[in-house]
């Protein structure tokens, strides 16, 4: 990926990223809540049912309609996000490199309640790992979803995930992972409200060139 | 569909004020028919009610149905006419098959072989009804394929019967017509697209695991198409129509996706 030649200072979250973030948030919520209703018709875990009050659709047929509506939004939006991330250099600037010692240092600082958020434009190791991770999980959700939706027409995709039932279990596990991400993500956004504001307004300008930022991005030790 | 769902299907709608009923009678009847008012409060109904009027509620449902229709077209485009569903060794066959209908098993009304007739209608050359003897005398083919229910369960079944394609040719059906519709002894209805009807793994099944179908599983005639969800496989079939006008179906009319392909 070639670096972008535009040297003007950028906002932390350009408008395109903000739009795609909130579109994704709404569509993923639709998928999760309708997915719970669909799950209830044939639960994977005997002890786990989702009450109608926390599901979307009210009935399996309506939940399925929501699910197969929101899947288009998440897929189209996700493709646009990934294309933008590579083309703009954002993925490289924000998410790379992911270093193990950085992740460990962030976790240690978090445990000591010493995590610094002075510069929102520099992600710590855990942030990088989680943001890349959730994008990968969402991509896998689309793949396992395809294997469940079209196990015959896309039998090649379904074969990768084993049987129809194993694709269902993986799709469920992906949902659990996304819910886990959402809990951590929303909790931290609420703890540091500037990050939430930044995803609405665009946030601060980047402070320095990407290369320099990467050198100093690690938390103070 | 399992028995558990029956409770919600026939549950009474929530009470609505008389004046509101009168003002919006047609709309409410429409919504009620589609089952939007049944059941308990949910995120879905919350979302639909944010507009604070029934019109908004209807428009969300209309939009979802439009997307479902779009998904029908996508699935028709994705359909691979000669791509075969995976088949399985006979030792994986479930015996007996799993029962499913829109009512519980003890309400199955067996069909008498002696009086059963298969009526034919629509764009077919020879509308002479078929008897059990006639359909049994035709060469059978057998498929060992998965039955996948929209609910999420599946099992391997061993089905035999007359390929739908050969049946349509035998009755002089217009195979360029768009749909094949089914009516059943238990008042179930269903329909499939012609491309699926002509697929090599679409059978008018009369046998399961080497024996004639048993009463709870659709005797004497049921559809078994390997490329569609369970609810697209009507049982106890009594009439087949070839048509260009899109037919609905029992579950499809209640909001399940019409194409129902897998």
Interface residues (C-beta under 8 A of the other chain):
Chain A: X33 X34 X37 X38 X39 X41 X42 X52 X53 X54 X55 X56 X57 X58 X59 X60 X61 X62 X63 X64 X65 X66 X68 X69 X72 X149 X150 X151 X152 X153 X155 X164 X165 X168
Chain B: X2 X5 X8 X35 X36 X38 X39 X40 X41 X42 X43 X44 X45 X47 X61 X63 X64 X65 X67 X68 X71 X75 X78 X79 X80 X83 X85 X86 X146 X148 X149 X150 X151 X152 X153 X154 X226 X227 X251 X254 X255 X256 X257 X261 X262
